[in-house]
Amino acid sequence: MRLCQDYQVGPIIDVCATDLNHKLDKYYTKSYNALLQEWPVDSWCNPPHSKTESFVRKAFLEWNKHNINIIMIIPTRCMSAKFWFDCIEGKAEYHPIEKRIHFKRNGRDIGPAMQAYVCIIYRAKSKQIDNQALSNSVKTFN
């Protein structure tokens, strides 16, 4: 998974997979329905085009809820959709994918995609130290 290496994201679960086509050892299939499950760990998501909006909104929700990393690929045509501005612009980083990507169906390469894609990355927010709470808990010795 070159994109994960390029952008230093290490997903643990593939949330849009099949038994024949999954990027990771742990994965959700269509019958398990990732839209109804928790995503408590770093995730890879290549959603079906018909459910792109639902998966982007779900990723945004899970990122906010669990403070995890999520990397996903979606068609660039989504960049003008309302959900892009609700869930991605100013909230996630995104990178255009230079070359046409290849997809697999039933474990077999079906050739290059007919459209361009963009890689979306929701990064876990760093754990910030609450300096006020910390200073209140430290005794001062004069």
C-alpha positions as CSV (number, residue, x, y, z in Angstrom):
1,M,0.0,0.0,0.0
2,R,2.2,2.7,-1.4
3,L,0.0,5.6,-0.3
4,C,0.2,4.5,3.3
5,Q,4.0,4.4,3.1
6,D,4.2,7.7,1.2
7,Y,2.0,9.5,3.8
8,Q,3.2,7.5,6.8
9,V,-0.2,6.1,7.8
10,G,-0.4,2.5,9.2
11,P,-4.0,1.3,9.0
12,I,-5.0,-1.8,10.9
13,I,-8.3,-2.5,9.2
14,D,-9.7,-2.3,5.7
15,V,-13.3,-1.0,6.2
16,C,-14.4,-1.6,2.5
17,A,-13.2,-5.0,1.5
18,T,-14.2,-8.4,0.2
19,D,-12.8,-11.9,1.1
20,L,-11.0,-11.9,-2.2
21,N,-9.8,-8.3,-2.2
22,H,-8.6,-6.8,1.1
23,K,-5.5,-4.7,1.8
24,L,-5.1,-5.8,5.4
25,D,-5.5,-9.0,7.5
26,K,-8.4,-7.4,9.4
27,Y,-11.3,-6.1,7.3
28,Y,-15.0,-5.5,7.1
29,T,-17.0,-7.0,4.2
30,K,-20.2,-5.7,2.7
31,S,-22.2,-8.1,4.8
32,Y,-20.6,-6.7,8.0
33,N,-21.5,-3.2,6.9
34,A,-18.7,-0.8,8.0
35,L,-21.2,2.1,8.0
36,L,-22.9,0.4,11.1
37,Q,-19.7,-0.5,12.9
38,E,-17.2,1.3,15.1
39,W,-13.8,2.1,13.6
40,P,-11.7,2.2,16.8
41,V,-8.4,1.7,15.0
42,D,-6.5,3.3,12.2
43,S,-8.3,2.5,9.0
44,W,-8.0,2.1,5.2
45,C,-11.1,3.0,3.1
46,N,-11.7,2.6,-0.6
47,P,-15.5,3.0,-0.7
48,P,-17.8,2.0,-3.5
49,H,-18.6,5.0,-5.6
50,S,-22.3,4.7,-4.9
51,K,-21.6,5.2,-1.1
52,T,-18.7,7.7,-1.2
53,E,-20.6,10.4,0.7
54,S,-21.8,8.0,3.4
55,F,-18.2,6.7,3.9
56,V,-16.7,10.1,4.0
57,R,-19.2,11.2,6.6
58,K,-18.6,8.0,8.6
59,A,-14.8,8.5,8.4
60,F,-15.2,12.1,9.7
61,L,-17.4,10.9,12.5
62,E,-15.1,8.0,13.5
63,W,-12.0,10.3,13.3
64,N,-13.6,12.8,15.7
65,K,-14.9,10.0,18.0
66,H,-11.8,7.8,18.3
67,N,-8.9,10.2,17.4
68,I,-7.6,7.7,14.8
69,N,-5.8,7.9,11.4
70,I,-7.9,7.2,8.4
71,I,-6.6,7.1,4.8
72,M,-9.1,6.8,2.0
73,I,-9.3,7.3,-1.8
74,I,-12.2,8.8,-3.5
75,P,-12.9,10.2,-7.0
76,T,-11.7,13.8,-7.6
77,R,-15.2,14.7,-8.9
78,C,-16.3,14.7,-5.2
79,M,-14.2,17.9,-4.5
80,S,-17.2,20.1,-5.4
81,A,-19.8,18.1,-3.4
82,K,-21.3,19.5,-0.2
83,F,-19.9,16.6,1.9
84,W,-16.4,17.6,0.8
85,F,-16.8,21.0,2.5
86,D,-18.6,19.5,5.5
87,C,-16.1,16.8,6.2
88,I,-12.8,17.3,4.3
89,E,-11.9,20.9,3.4
90,G,-10.0,22.4,6.3
91,K,-10.4,19.2,8.4
92,A,-8.3,16.6,6.6
93,E,-5.3,16.7,4.3
94,Y,-5.7,15.6,0.7
95,H,-3.3,14.7,-2.1
96,P,-4.1,14.1,-5.8
97,I,-3.0,10.7,-7.0
98,E,-0.8,11.3,-10.0
99,K,-1.4,8.2,-12.2
100,R,-4.5,6.2,-12.9
101,I,-4.9,3.6,-10.2
102,H,-5.7,0.0,-10.9
103,F,-8.5,-1.8,-9.2
104,K,-9.1,-5.5,-8.6
105,R,-12.3,-7.4,-8.8
106,N,-12.4,-10.9,-7.3
107,G,-8.7,-10.7,-6.8
108,R,-7.9,-9.9,-10.5
109,D,-6.7,-6.6,-12.0
110,I,-9.4,-5.0,-14.0
111,G,-7.2,-2.2,-15.5
112,P,-6.7,1.5,-14.9
113,A,-9.5,3.6,-13.4
114,M,-11.4,5.8,-15.8
115,Q,-11.2,8.8,-13.6
116,A,-8.7,10.6,-11.3
117,Y,-8.6,10.0,-7.5
118,V,-7.6,11.9,-4.5
119,C,-6.1,10.5,-1.2
120,I,-7.8,11.8,1.9
121,I,-6.0,11.5,5.3
122,Y,-7.6,12.2,8.6
123,R,-4.7,12.3,11.1
124,A,-5.1,11.6,14.8
125,K,-4.8,14.8,16.8
126,S,-1.7,14.9,19.0
127,K,-2.4,14.6,22.7
128,Q,-2.0,18.1,24.0
129,I,-1.0,18.7,27.6
130,D,-3.4,20.8,29.5
131,N,-0.9,23.2,31.0
132,Q,-3.4,24.8,33.3
133,A,-4.5,21.5,34.8
134,L,-0.8,20.5,35.1
135,S,0.2,23.7,36.8
136,N,-2.7,23.4,39.3
137,S,-1.5,19.9,40.3
138,V,2.1,20.9,40.9
139,K,3.0,22.3,44.3
140,T,5.3,25.3,44.4
141,F,8.1,25.3,46.9
142,N,9.6,28.7,47.7
